[in-house]
Amino acid sequence: MTKEELGKLKATLFGGFTTKYKLTFENFNENVTITEVTIAVWDEPDPRGLKSYTETTHIPPSETAKVNDELVYMGGDQGWRWKVDSAKGVD
């Protein structure tokens, strides 16, 4: 996906006081179906512990989908960050 297309993919992470989180994606692209998403998770004080999680998904244009698998992060409980690192899609 182009940087512009990736910018039209909004991700929201839901979690409690555990190491398991669920993700919801909103695909604001008008002509691209998202087929794969990679999430990066790391501790801000020590980014060397970066972990990547890749999920196969199907998010049609202008739709929302939840990732069914859970993201398990075993890093520290403070100072951790996450982002959508990359995604794949088809026109």
VEXTOR-220512 format. One record per residue: z, x, y of N, C-alpha, C in turn. Coordinates in Angstrom, 3 decimals, m for minus. Each point is the difference from the previous one (the first is absolute). Layout:
REM residues N
<vexgu><n_zz>Z</n_zz><n_xx>X</n_xx><n_yy>Y</n_yy><ca_zz>Z</ca_zz><ca_xx>X</ca_xx><ca_yy>Y</ca_yy><c_zz>Z</c_zz><c_xx>X</c_xx><c_yy>Y</c_yy></vexgu>
...
***
This chain:
REM residues 91
<vexgu><n_zz>0.000</n_zz><n_xx>0.838</n_xx><n_yy>m1.178</n_yy><ca_zz>0.000</ca_zz><ca_xx>m0.838</ca_xx><ca_yy>1.178</ca_yy><c_zz>0.000</c_zz><c_xx>0.881</c_xx><c_yy>1.238</c_yy></vexgu>
<vexgu><n_zz>m0.601</n_zz><n_xx>m0.525</n_xx><n_yy>1.044</n_yy><ca_zz>0.013</ca_zz><ca_xx>0.738</ca_xx><ca_yy>1.259</ca_yy><c_zz>1.380</c_zz><c_xx>m0.132</c_xx><c_yy>0.641</c_yy></vexgu>
<vexgu><n_zz>0.263</n_zz><n_xx>0.834</n_xx><n_yy>0.979</n_yy><ca_zz>1.270</ca_zz><ca_xx>m0.052</ca_xx><ca_yy>0.724</ca_yy><c_zz>0.157</c_zz><c_xx>m1.365</c_xx><c_yy>0.688</c_yy></vexgu>
<vexgu><n_zz>m1.096</n_zz><n_xx>m0.526</n_xx><n_yy>0.516</n_yy><ca_zz>0.022</ca_zz><ca_xx>m1.309</ca_xx><ca_yy>0.658</ca_yy><c_zz>0.354</c_zz><c_xx>m1.107</c_xx><c_yy>m1.001</c_yy></vexgu>
<vexgu><n_zz>m0.607</n_zz><n_xx>0.048</n_xx><n_yy>m1.177</n_yy><ca_zz>0.294</ca_zz><ca_xx>m1.003</ca_xx><ca_yy>m1.028</ca_yy><c_zz>1.448</c_zz><c_xx>0.105</c_xx><c_yy>m0.481</c_yy></vexgu>
<vexgu><n_zz>0.479</n_zz><n_xx>1.225</n_xx><n_yy>m0.174</n_yy><ca_zz>1.380</ca_zz><ca_xx>0.206</ca_xx><ca_yy>m0.416</ca_yy><c_zz>0.964</c_zz><c_xx>m0.529</c_xx><c_yy>1.054</c_yy></vexgu>
<vexgu><n_zz>m0.380</n_zz><n_xx>0.131</n_xx><n_yy>1.263</n_yy><ca_zz>0.824</ca_zz><ca_xx>m0.514</ca_xx><ca_yy>1.090</ca_yy><c_zz>0.112</c_zz><c_xx>m1.513</c_xx><c_yy>0.004</c_yy></vexgu>
<vexgu><n_zz>m0.895</n_zz><n_xx>m0.681</n_xx><n_yy>m0.696</n_yy><ca_zz>0.036</ca_zz><ca_xx>m1.466</ca_xx><ca_yy>m0.092</ca_yy><c_zz>0.730</c_zz><c_xx>m0.481</c_xx><c_yy>m1.251</c_yy></vexgu>
<vexgu><n_zz>0.691</n_zz><n_xx>0.911</n_xx><n_yy>m0.672</n_yy><ca_zz>0.815</ca_zz><ca_xx>m0.345</ca_xx><ca_yy>m1.157</ca_yy><c_zz>1.465</c_zz><c_xx>0.127</c_xx><c_yy>0.414</c_yy></vexgu>
<vexgu><n_zz>0.685</n_zz><n_xx>m1.118</n_xx><n_yy>0.087</n_yy><ca_zz>1.402</ca_zz><ca_xx>m0.001</ca_xx><ca_yy>0.397</ca_yy><c_zz>0.871</c_zz><c_xx>m0.090</c_xx><c_yy>m1.242</c_yy></vexgu>
<vexgu><n_zz>1.008</n_zz><n_xx>0.858</n_xx><n_yy>m0.077</n_yy><ca_zz>0.910</ca_zz><ca_xx>0.011</ca_xx><ca_yy>m1.141</ca_yy><c_zz>1.421</c_zz><c_xx>m0.260</c_xx><c_yy>0.468</c_yy></vexgu>
<vexgu><n_zz>0.720</n_zz><n_xx>m0.808</n_xx><n_yy>m0.775</n_yy><ca_zz>1.405</ca_zz><ca_xx>m0.282</ca_xx><ca_yy>0.266</ca_yy><c_zz>0.774</c_zz><c_xx>0.305</c_xx><c_yy>m1.273</c_yy></vexgu>
<vexgu><n_zz>1.061</n_zz><n_xx>0.773</n_xx><n_yy>0.141</n_yy><ca_zz>0.821</ca_zz><ca_xx>0.374</ca_xx><ca_yy>m1.140</ca_yy><c_zz>1.267</c_zz><c_xx>m0.845</c_xx><c_yy>m0.004</c_yy></vexgu>
<vexgu><n_zz>0.329</n_zz><n_xx>m0.583</n_xx><n_yy>m1.154</n_yy><ca_zz>1.195</ca_zz><ca_xx>m0.808</ca_xx><ca_yy>m0.154</ca_yy><c_zz>0.925</c_zz><c_xx>0.685</c_xx><c_yy>m0.990</c_yy></vexgu>
<vexgu><n_zz>1.262</n_zz><n_xx>0.116</n_xx><n_yy>0.352</n_yy><ca_zz>0.959</ca_zz><ca_xx>0.615</ca_xx><ca_yy>m0.909</ca_yy><c_zz>1.412</c_zz><c_xx>m0.309</c_xx><c_yy>0.437</c_yy></vexgu>
<vexgu><n_zz>0.899</n_zz><n_xx>0.231</n_xx><n_yy>m0.887</n_yy><ca_zz>1.405</ca_zz><ca_xx>m0.223</ca_xx><ca_yy>0.303</ca_yy><c_zz>0.735</c_zz><c_xx>1.320</c_xx><c_yy>m0.012</c_yy></vexgu>
<vexgu><n_zz>1.144</n_zz><n_xx>0.008</n_xx><n_yy>m0.601</n_yy><ca_zz>0.793</ca_zz><ca_xx>1.213</ca_xx><ca_yy>m0.077</ca_yy><c_zz>m0.185</c_zz><c_xx>0.658</c_xx><c_yy>m1.364</c_yy></vexgu>
<vexgu><n_zz>m1.245</n_zz><n_xx>0.025</n_xx><n_yy>m0.456</n_yy><ca_zz>m0.331</ca_zz><ca_xx>0.636</ca_xx><ca_yy>m1.276</ca_yy><c_zz>m1.120</c_zz><c_xx>0.987</c_xx><c_yy>0.247</c_yy></vexgu>
<vexgu><n_zz>m0.502</n_zz><n_xx>0.584</n_xx><n_yy>m1.055</n_yy><ca_zz>m1.131</ca_zz><ca_xx>0.919</ca_xx><ca_yy>0.123</ca_yy><c_zz>m1.314</c_zz><c_xx>m0.693</c_xx><c_yy>m0.320</c_yy></vexgu>
<vexgu><n_zz>0.016</n_zz><n_xx>m1.324</n_xx><n_yy>m0.160</n_yy><ca_zz>m1.214</ca_zz><ca_xx>m0.737</ca_xx><ca_yy>m0.331</ca_yy><c_zz>m0.456</c_zz><c_xx>m0.818</c_xx><c_yy>1.200</c_yy></vexgu>
<vexgu><n_zz>m1.288</n_zz><n_xx>0.063</n_xx><n_yy>0.253</n_yy><ca_zz>m0.581</ca_zz><ca_xx>m0.678</ca_xx><ca_yy>1.152</ca_yy><c_zz>m1.286</c_zz><c_xx>m0.692</c_xx><c_yy>m0.413</c_yy></vexgu>
<vexgu><n_zz>m0.310</n_zz><n_xx>m1.096</n_xx><n_yy>0.652</n_yy><ca_zz>m1.274</ca_zz><ca_xx>m0.689</ca_xx><ca_yy>m0.236</ca_yy><c_zz>m0.800</c_zz><c_xx>0.037</c_xx><c_yy>1.292</c_yy></vexgu>
<vexgu><n_zz>m1.298</n_zz><n_xx>0.044</n_xx><n_yy>m0.146</n_yy><ca_zz>m0.887</ca_zz><ca_xx>0.109</ca_xx><ca_yy>1.152</ca_yy><c_zz>m0.895</c_zz><c_xx>m1.219</c_xx><c_yy>0.122</c_yy></vexgu>
<vexgu><n_zz>m0.220</n_zz><n_xx>m0.422</n_xx><n_yy>1.236</n_yy><ca_zz>m0.965</ca_zz><ca_xx>m1.049</ca_xx><ca_yy>0.305</ca_yy><c_zz>m1.059</c_zz><c_xx>0.607</c_xx><c_yy>0.911</c_yy></vexgu>
<vexgu><n_zz>m1.256</n_zz><n_xx>m0.287</n_xx><n_yy>m0.313</n_yy><ca_zz>m1.112</ca_zz><ca_xx>0.525</ca_xx><ca_yy>0.793</ca_yy><c_zz>m0.778</c_zz><c_xx>m1.148</c_xx><c_yy>0.615</c_yy></vexgu>
<vexgu><n_zz>m0.368</n_zz><n_xx>0.170</n_xx><n_yy>1.264</n_yy><ca_zz>m0.885</ca_zz><ca_xx>m0.939</ca_xx><ca_yy>0.682</ca_yy><c_zz>m1.283</c_zz><c_xx>0.749</c_xx><c_yy>0.316</c_yy></vexgu>
<vexgu><n_zz>m1.109</n_zz><n_xx>m0.494</n_xx><n_yy>m0.505</n_yy><ca_zz>m1.293</ca_zz><ca_xx>0.634</ca_xx><ca_yy>0.192</ca_yy><c_zz>m0.717</c_zz><c_xx>m0.702</c_xx><c_yy>1.158</c_yy></vexgu>
<vexgu><n_zz>m0.028</n_zz><n_xx>0.636</n_xx><n_yy>1.150</n_yy><ca_zz>m0.656</ca_zz><ca_xx>m0.564</ca_xx><ca_yy>1.170</ca_yy><c_zz>m1.465</c_zz><c_xx>0.413</c_xx><c_yy>0.113</c_yy></vexgu>
<vexgu><n_zz>m0.510</n_zz><n_xx>0.689</n_xx><n_yy>m1.013</n_yy><ca_zz>m1.427</ca_zz><ca_xx>0.327</ca_xx><ca_yy>m0.036</ca_yy><c_zz>m0.788</c_zz><c_xx>m1.257</c_xx><c_yy>m0.336</c_yy></vexgu>
<vexgu><n_zz>m1.126</n_zz><n_xx>m0.188</n_xx><n_yy>0.669</n_yy><ca_zz>m0.797</ca_zz><ca_xx>m1.207</ca_xx><ca_yy>m0.209</ca_yy><c_zz>m0.984</c_zz><c_xx>0.131</c_xx><c_yy>m1.165</c_yy></vexgu>
<vexgu><n_zz>m0.336</n_zz><n_xx>1.242</n_xx><n_yy>m0.388</n_yy><ca_zz>m1.030</ca_zz><ca_xx>0.188</ca_xx><ca_yy>m1.025</ca_yy><c_zz>0.409</c_zz><c_xx>0.953</c_xx><c_yy>m1.120</c_yy></vexgu>
<vexgu><n_zz>1.254</n_zz><n_xx>0.386</n_xx><n_yy>m0.062</n_yy><ca_zz>0.437</ca_zz><ca_xx>0.978</ca_xx><ca_yy>m0.995</ca_yy><c_zz>1.090</c_zz><c_xx>m0.604</c_xx><c_yy>m0.887</c_yy></vexgu>
<vexgu><n_zz>m0.188</n_zz><n_xx>0.078</n_xx><n_yy>m1.319</n_yy><ca_zz>1.024</ca_zz><ca_xx>m0.375</ca_xx><ca_yy>m0.957</ca_yy><c_zz>0.747</c_zz><c_xx>1.269</c_xx><c_yy>m0.392</c_yy></vexgu>
<vexgu><n_zz>1.324</n_zz><n_xx>0.003</n_xx><n_yy>0.151</n_yy><ca_zz>0.814</ca_zz><ca_xx>1.158</ca_xx><ca_yy>m0.345</ca_yy><c_zz>0.186</c_zz><c_xx>0.025</c_xx><c_yy>m1.514</c_yy></vexgu>
<vexgu><n_zz>m0.290</n_zz><n_xx>1.150</n_xx><n_yy>m0.622</n_yy><ca_zz>0.101</ca_zz><ca_xx>0.120</ca_xx><ca_yy>m1.461</ca_yy><c_zz>1.092</c_zz><c_xx>0.961</c_xx><c_yy>m0.462</c_yy></vexgu>
<vexgu><n_zz>0.474</n_zz><n_xx>0.848</n_xx><n_yy>0.902</n_yy><ca_zz>1.034</ca_zz><ca_xx>0.968</ca_xx><ca_yy>m0.365</ca_yy><c_zz>0.736</c_zz><c_xx>0.438</c_xx><c_yy>1.263</c_yy></vexgu>
<vexgu><n_zz>1.315</n_zz><n_xx>0.167</n_xx><n_yy>m0.118</n_yy><ca_zz>0.810</ca_zz><ca_xx>0.439</ca_xx><ca_yy>1.134</ca_yy><c_zz>0.941</c_zz><c_xx>1.106</c_xx><c_yy>m0.471</c_yy></vexgu>
<vexgu><n_zz>0.125</n_zz><n_xx>1.063</n_xx><n_yy>0.807</n_yy><ca_zz>0.943</ca_zz><ca_xx>1.081</ca_xx><ca_yy>m0.282</ca_yy><c_zz>1.042</c_zz><c_xx>0.037</c_xx><c_yy>1.107</c_yy></vexgu>
<vexgu><n_zz>1.269</n_zz><n_xx>m0.063</n_xx><n_yy>m0.411</n_yy><ca_zz>1.135</ca_zz><ca_xx>0.051</ca_xx><ca_yy>0.917</ca_yy><c_zz>0.657</c_zz><c_xx>1.359</c_xx><c_yy>m0.130</c_yy></vexgu>
<vexgu><n_zz>0.334</n_zz><n_xx>0.632</n_xx><n_yy>1.124</n_yy><ca_zz>0.738</ca_zz><ca_xx>1.263</ca_xx><ca_yy>m0.002</ca_yy><c_zz>1.422</c_zz><c_xx>m0.288</c_xx><c_yy>0.467</c_yy></vexgu>
<vexgu><n_zz>0.980</n_zz><n_xx>0.596</n_xx><n_yy>m0.688</n_yy><ca_zz>1.409</ca_zz><ca_xx>m0.163</ca_xx><ca_yy>0.329</ca_yy><c_zz>0.633</c_zz><c_xx>1.392</c_xx><c_yy>0.045</c_yy></vexgu>
<vexgu><n_zz>0.835</n_zz><n_xx>0.260</n_xx><n_yy>1.021</n_yy><ca_zz>0.619</ca_zz><ca_xx>1.317</ca_xx><ca_yy>0.127</ca_yy><c_zz>1.291</c_zz><c_xx>m0.109</c_xx><c_yy>0.790</c_yy></vexgu>
<vexgu><n_zz>0.846</n_zz><n_xx>1.030</n_xx><n_yy>m0.126</n_yy><ca_zz>1.207</ca_zz><ca_xx>0.129</ca_xx><ca_yy>0.818</ca_yy><c_zz>m0.398</c_zz><c_xx>0.710</c_xx><c_yy>1.281</c_yy></vexgu>
<vexgu><n_zz>0.348</n_zz><n_xx>m0.570</n_xx><n_yy>1.132</n_yy><ca_zz>m0.370</ca_zz><ca_xx>0.626</ca_xx><ca_yy>1.261</ca_yy><c_zz>0.575</c_zz><c_xx>1.413</c_xx><c_yy>0.137</c_yy></vexgu>
<vexgu><n_zz>1.265</n_zz><n_xx>0.247</n_xx><n_yy>m0.402</n_yy><ca_zz>0.521</ca_zz><ca_xx>1.368</ca_xx><ca_yy>0.121</ca_yy><c_zz>m0.691</c_zz><c_xx>1.002</c_xx><c_yy>m0.931</c_yy></vexgu>
<vexgu><n_zz>m0.604</n_zz><n_xx>m0.462</n_xx><n_yy>m1.101</n_yy><ca_zz>m0.631</ca_zz><ca_xx>0.899</ca_xx><ca_yy>m0.956</ca_yy><c_zz>m1.292</c_zz><c_xx>m0.615</c_xx><c_yy>m0.533</c_yy></vexgu>
<vexgu><n_zz>m1.088</n_zz><n_xx>0.063</n_xx><n_yy>0.774</n_yy><ca_zz>m1.259</ca_zz><ca_xx>m0.628</ca_xx><ca_yy>m0.410</ca_yy><c_zz>m0.640</c_zz><c_xx>0.639</c_xx><c_yy>m1.232</c_yy></vexgu>
<vexgu><n_zz>0.558</n_zz><n_xx>1.104</n_xx><n_yy>m0.515</n_yy><ca_zz>m0.555</ca_zz><ca_xx>0.627</ca_xx><ca_yy>m1.208</ca_yy><c_zz>0.186</c_zz><c_xx>m0.906</c_xx><c_yy>m1.218</c_yy></vexgu>
<vexgu><n_zz>0.919</n_zz><n_xx>m0.953</n_xx><n_yy>0.084</n_yy><ca_zz>0.244</ca_zz><ca_xx>m0.911</ca_xx><ca_yy>m1.113</ca_yy><c_zz>m0.913</c_zz><c_xx>m1.211</c_xx><c_yy>0.008</c_yy></vexgu>
<vexgu><n_zz>m1.127</n_zz><n_xx>0.080</n_xx><n_yy>0.696</n_yy><ca_zz>m0.924</ca_zz><ca_xx>m1.125</ca_xx><ca_yy>0.101</ca_yy><c_zz>m0.447</c_zz><c_xx>m0.470</c_xx><c_yy>m1.377</c_yy></vexgu>
<vexgu><n_zz>0.026</n_zz><n_xx>m1.317</n_xx><n_yy>m0.183</n_yy><ca_zz>m0.481</ca_zz><ca_xx>m0.606</ca_xx><ca_yy>m1.240</ca_yy><c_zz>m1.076</c_zz><c_xx>m1.006</c_xx><c_yy>0.360</c_yy></vexgu>
<vexgu><n_zz>m1.014</n_zz><n_xx>m0.090</n_xx><n_yy>m0.830</n_yy><ca_zz>m1.085</ca_zz><ca_xx>m0.955</ca_xx><ca_yy>0.217</ca_yy><c_zz>m0.033</c_zz><c_xx>m0.998</c_xx><c_yy>m1.141</c_yy></vexgu>
<vexgu><n_zz>m0.274</n_zz><n_xx>m1.247</n_xx><n_yy>0.347</n_yy><ca_zz>m0.106</ca_zz><ca_xx>m1.082</ca_xx><ca_yy>m0.971</ca_yy><c_zz>m1.326</c_zz><c_xx>m0.700</c_xx><c_yy>0.234</c_yy></vexgu>
<vexgu><n_zz>m0.845</n_zz><n_xx>m0.044</n_xx><n_yy>m1.018</n_yy><ca_zz>m1.305</ca_zz><ca_xx>m0.642</ca_xx><ca_yy>0.113</ca_yy><c_zz>m0.002</c_zz><c_xx>m1.270</c_xx><c_yy>m0.837</c_yy></vexgu>
<vexgu><n_zz>m0.430</n_zz><n_xx>m1.076</n_xx><n_yy>0.612</n_yy><ca_zz>m0.053</ca_zz><ca_xx>m1.293</ca_xx><ca_yy>m0.675</ca_yy><c_zz>m1.410</c_zz><c_xx>m0.567</c_xx><c_yy>0.070</c_yy></vexgu>
<vexgu><n_zz>m0.491</n_zz><n_xx>m0.492</n_xx><n_yy>m1.120</n_yy><ca_zz>m1.250</ca_zz><ca_xx>m0.736</ca_xx><ca_yy>m0.017</ca_yy><c_zz>0.312</c_zz><c_xx>m1.421</c_xx><c_yy>0.455</c_yy></vexgu>
<vexgu><n_zz>m0.821</n_zz><n_xx>m0.528</n_xx><n_yy>0.869</n_yy><ca_zz>0.255</ca_zz><ca_xx>m1.335</ca_xx><ca_yy>0.543</ca_yy><c_zz>m1.323</c_zz><c_xx>m0.691</c_xx><c_yy>0.291</c_yy></vexgu>
<vexgu><n_zz>0.068</n_zz><n_xx>m1.227</n_xx><n_yy>0.425</n_yy><ca_zz>m1.195</ca_zz><ca_xx>m0.743</ca_xx><ca_yy>0.416</ca_yy><c_zz>0.407</c_zz><c_xx>m0.861</c_xx><c_yy>1.194</c_yy></vexgu>
<vexgu><n_zz>m0.376</n_zz><n_xx>0.472</n_xx><n_yy>1.200</n_yy><ca_zz>0.331</ca_zz><ca_xx>m0.727</ca_xx><ca_yy>1.218</ca_yy><c_zz>m1.306</c_zz><c_xx>m0.314</c_xx><c_yy>0.720</c_yy></vexgu>
<vexgu><n_zz>m0.487</n_zz><n_xx>m1.230</n_xx><n_yy>m0.126</n_yy><ca_zz>m1.253</ca_zz><ca_xx>m0.376</ca_xx><ca_yy>0.661</ca_yy><c_zz>0.108</c_zz><c_xx>0.099</c_xx><c_yy>1.521</c_yy></vexgu>
<vexgu><n_zz>m1.143</n_zz><n_xx>0.008</n_xx><n_yy>0.672</n_yy><ca_zz>0.002</ca_zz><ca_xx>0.043</ca_xx><ca_yy>1.461</ca_yy><c_zz>0.842</c_zz><c_xx>m1.138</c_xx><c_yy>0.589</c_yy></vexgu>
<vexgu><n_zz>0.749</n_zz><n_xx>0.338</n_xx><n_yy>1.037</n_yy><ca_zz>0.801</ca_zz><ca_xx>m0.963</ca_xx><ca_yy>0.769</ca_yy><c_zz>1.036</c_zz><c_xx>m0.738</c_xx><c_yy>m0.849</c_yy></vexgu>
<vexgu><n_zz>0.518</n_zz><n_xx>0.649</n_xx><n_yy>m1.052</n_yy><ca_zz>1.025</ca_zz><ca_xx>m0.624</ca_xx><ca_yy>m0.848</ca_yy><c_zz>1.214</c_zz><c_xx>0.899</c_xx><c_yy>m0.145</c_yy></vexgu>
<vexgu><n_zz>1.068</n_zz><n_xx>m0.558</n_xx><n_yy>m0.556</n_yy><ca_zz>1.263</ca_zz><ca_xx>0.694</ca_xx><ca_yy>m0.218</ca_yy><c_zz>0.279</c_zz><c_xx>0.061</c_xx><c_yy>m1.492</c_yy></vexgu>
<vexgu><n_zz>0.598</n_zz><n_xx>1.105</n_xx><n_yy>m0.449</n_yy><ca_zz>0.361</ca_zz><ca_xx>0.132</ca_xx><ca_yy>m1.413</ca_yy><c_zz>1.273</c_zz><c_xx>0.824</c_xx><c_yy>m0.127</c_yy></vexgu>
<vexgu><n_zz>0.760</n_zz><n_xx>m0.281</n_xx><n_yy>m1.046</n_yy><ca_zz>1.194</ca_zz><ca_xx>0.777</ca_xx><ca_yy>m0.306</ca_yy><c_zz>m0.317</c_zz><c_xx>0.937</c_xx><c_yy>m1.147</c_yy></vexgu>
<vexgu><n_zz>0.540</n_zz><n_xx>1.204</n_xx><n_yy>0.074</n_yy><ca_zz>m0.134</ca_zz><ca_xx>0.937</ca_xx><ca_yy>m1.104</ca_yy><c_zz>1.050</c_zz><c_xx>m0.396</c_xx><c_yy>m1.020</c_yy></vexgu>
<vexgu><n_zz>m0.425</n_zz><n_xx>m0.290</n_xx><n_yy>m1.223</n_yy><ca_zz>0.906</ca_zz><ca_xx>m0.477</ca_xx><ca_yy>m1.030</ca_yy><c_zz>0.914</c_zz><c_xx>1.085</c_xx><c_yy>m0.539</c_yy></vexgu>
<vexgu><n_zz>m0.480</n_zz><n_xx>1.220</n_xx><n_yy>m0.079</n_yy><ca_zz>0.834</ca_zz><ca_xx>1.081</ca_xx><ca_yy>m0.501</ca_yy><c_zz>0.982</c_zz><c_xx>0.424</c_xx><c_yy>1.080</c_yy></vexgu>
<vexgu><n_zz>1.110</n_zz><n_xx>0.543</n_xx><n_yy>m0.428</n_yy><ca_zz>1.008</ca_zz><ca_xx>0.421</ca_xx><ca_yy>0.958</ca_yy><c_zz>m0.128</c_zz><c_xx>1.487</c_xx><c_yy>0.289</c_yy></vexgu>
<vexgu><n_zz>0.232</n_zz><n_xx>0.330</n_xx><n_yy>1.225</n_yy><ca_zz>0.023</ca_zz><ca_xx>1.384</ca_xx><ca_yy>0.450</ca_yy><c_zz>1.415</c_zz><c_xx>0.499</c_xx><c_yy>m0.221</c_yy></vexgu>
<vexgu><n_zz>0.169</n_zz><n_xx>1.055</n_xx><n_yy>m0.764</n_yy><ca_zz>1.331</ca_zz><ca_xx>0.538</ca_xx><ca_yy>m0.272</ca_yy><c_zz>0.101</c_zz><c_xx>1.349</c_xx><c_yy>0.693</c_yy></vexgu>
<vexgu><n_zz>0.918</n_zz><n_xx>0.097</n_xx><n_yy>0.937</n_yy><ca_zz>0.180</ca_zz><ca_xx>1.243</ca_xx><ca_yy>0.745</ca_yy><c_zz>1.399</c_zz><c_xx>0.531</c_xx><c_yy>m0.260</c_yy></vexgu>
<vexgu><n_zz>0.087</n_zz><n_xx>1.202</n_xx><n_yy>m0.501</n_yy><ca_zz>1.284</ca_zz><ca_xx>0.559</ca_xx><ca_yy>m0.391</ca_yy><c_zz>0.491</c_zz><c_xx>1.058</c_xx><c_yy>0.985</c_yy></vexgu>
<vexgu><n_zz>m0.466</n_zz><n_xx>m0.035</n_xx><n_yy>1.216</n_yy><ca_zz>0.432</ca_zz><ca_xx>0.970</ca_xx><ca_yy>1.001</ca_yy><c_zz>1.311</c_zz><c_xx>m0.403</c_xx><c_yy>0.633</c_yy></vexgu>
<vexgu><n_zz>0.339</n_zz><n_xx>0.634</n_xx><n_yy>1.099</n_yy><ca_zz>1.233</ca_zz><ca_xx>m0.314</ca_xx><ca_yy>0.700</ca_yy><c_zz>m0.032</c_zz><c_xx>m1.394</c_xx><c_yy>0.597</c_yy></vexgu>
<vexgu><n_zz>1.167</n_zz><n_xx>m0.506</n_xx><n_yy>0.357</n_yy><ca_zz>0.064</ca_zz><ca_xx>m1.371</ca_xx><ca_yy>0.508</ca_yy><c_zz>m0.092</c_zz><c_xx>m0.076</c_xx><c_yy>1.513</c_yy></vexgu>
<vexgu><n_zz>m0.107</n_zz><n_xx>1.143</n_xx><n_yy>0.674</n_yy><ca_zz>m0.138</ca_zz><ca_xx>m0.022</ca_xx><ca_yy>1.450</ca_yy><c_zz>m1.139</c_zz><c_xx>0.925</c_xx><c_yy>0.414</c_yy></vexgu>
<vexgu><n_zz>m0.732</n_zz><n_xx>m0.431</n_xx><n_yy>0.987</n_yy><ca_zz>m1.057</ca_zz><ca_xx>0.848</ca_xx><ca_yy>0.539</ca_yy><c_zz>m1.300</c_zz><c_xx>m0.025</c_xx><c_yy>m0.771</c_yy></vexgu>
<vexgu><n_zz>m0.181</n_zz><n_xx>m0.926</n_xx><n_yy>m0.938</n_yy><ca_zz>m1.253</ca_zz><ca_xx>m0.034</ca_xx><ca_yy>m0.749</ca_yy><c_zz>m1.048</c_zz><c_xx>m0.782</c_xx><c_yy>0.782</c_yy></vexgu>
<vexgu><n_zz>m1.236</n_zz><n_xx>0.357</n_xx><n_yy>m0.216</n_yy><ca_zz>m1.135</ca_zz><ca_xx>m0.629</ca_xx><ca_yy>0.681</ca_yy><c_zz>m1.056</c_zz><c_xx>m0.356</c_xx><c_yy>m1.032</c_yy></vexgu>
<vexgu><n_zz>m0.934</n_zz><n_xx>m0.873</n_xx><n_yy>0.392</n_yy><ca_zz>m1.110</ca_zz><ca_xx>m0.364</ca_xx><ca_yy>m0.880</ca_yy><c_zz>m1.191</c_zz><c_xx>m0.377</c_xx><c_yy>0.854</c_yy></vexgu>
<vexgu><n_zz>m1.181</n_zz><n_xx>0.048</n_xx><n_yy>m0.605</n_yy><ca_zz>m1.227</ca_zz><ca_xx>m0.407</ca_xx><ca_yy>0.687</ca_yy><c_zz>m1.068</c_zz><c_xx>m0.302</c_xx><c_yy>m1.038</c_yy></vexgu>
<vexgu><n_zz>m0.994</n_zz><n_xx>m0.748</n_xx><n_yy>0.421</n_yy><ca_zz>m1.198</ca_zz><ca_xx>m0.160</ca_xx><ca_yy>m0.826</ca_yy><c_zz>m0.777</c_zz><c_xx>1.299</c_xx><c_yy>0.180</c_yy></vexgu>
<vexgu><n_zz>m0.114</n_zz><n_xx>0.759</n_xx><n_yy>m1.059</n_yy><ca_zz>m0.638</ca_zz><ca_xx>1.302</ca_xx><ca_yy>0.072</ca_yy><c_zz>m1.522</c_zz><c_xx>m0.115</c_xx><c_yy>m0.083</c_yy></vexgu>
<vexgu><n_zz>m0.473</n_zz><n_xx>m0.897</n_xx><n_yy>m0.875</n_yy><ca_zz>m1.441</ca_zz><ca_xx>m0.195</ca_xx><ca_yy>m0.133</ca_yy><c_zz>m0.252</c_zz><c_xx>m1.316</c_xx><c_yy>m0.713</c_yy></vexgu>
<vexgu><n_zz>m1.244</n_zz><n_xx>m0.423</n_xx><n_yy>0.016</n_yy><ca_zz>m0.392</ca_zz><ca_xx>m1.228</ca_xx><ca_yy>m0.694</ca_yy><c_zz>m1.478</c_zz><c_xx>0.099</c_xx><c_yy>m0.342</c_yy></vexgu>
<vexgu><n_zz>m0.372</n_zz><n_xx>m0.755</n_xx><n_yy>m1.017</n_yy><ca_zz>m1.410</ca_zz><ca_xx>m0.098</ca_xx><ca_yy>m0.386</ca_yy><c_zz>m0.412</c_zz><c_xx>m1.448</c_xx><c_yy>0.107</c_yy></vexgu>
<vexgu><n_zz>m1.256</n_zz><n_xx>m0.208</n_xx><n_yy>0.321</n_yy><ca_zz>m0.504</ca_zz><ca_xx>m1.358</ca_xx><ca_yy>0.127</ca_yy><c_zz>m1.493</c_zz><c_xx>m0.064</c_xx><c_yy>m0.247</c_yy></vexgu>
<vexgu><n_zz>m0.484</n_zz><n_xx>m1.216</n_xx><n_yy>m0.167</n_yy><ca_zz>m1.431</ca_zz><ca_xx>m0.220</ca_xx><ca_yy>m0.203</ca_yy><c_zz>m0.469</c_zz><c_xx>m1.085</c_xx><c_yy>0.964</c_yy></vexgu>
<vexgu><n_zz>m1.265</n_zz><n_xx>0.131</n_xx><n_yy>0.414</n_yy><ca_zz>m0.598</ca_zz><ca_xx>m0.997</ca_xx><ca_yy>0.894</ca_yy><c_zz>m0.461</c_zz><c_xx>m1.195</c_xx><c_yy>m0.802</c_yy></vexgu>
***
